[in-house]
Amino acid sequence: MASRKEALVRRANRVRRQIKAVANGRPRLSVHRSSKNIYVQVIDDVAGRTLAAASTLDAGLRKELKTGADTAAAAAVGKLVAERAVKAGVKEVVFDRGAFIYHGRIKALADAAREGGLSF
């Protein structure tokens, strides 16, 4: 039986493989969730570079958030990354949830990014 970490890596790779198959050149909105913070990047896989990024560790967000581990923090990060991506000229992305279930903080981040102007 595989360890928990191996199972998470396998699941993330499976999700990423499916996303890259349907991306059609669109950048990838990649999310990582830890127990204390949430991180998100808009990645151009063709050029291999990050176009925009945000996390609960950003100086502006850190002061106004109570904690980095709740849905309010995830929504704030989603809105911030959407602003930064639109500023960088990105409007359409594919959502890469990694090994995380589309629920709770991941869903709150995705909804806030949609409200901020990204479409996926």
Buried (B, 14 or more C-beta within 10 A) or exposed (E): EEEEEEEBBEBBEEBBEEBEEEBEEBBBBBBBBEEEBBBBBBBBBEEEEEBBBBBBEBEEBEEEBEEBBBBBBBBBBBBBBBBBBBEEEBEEBBBBBBBBEEEEBBBBBBBBBBEBBBEB
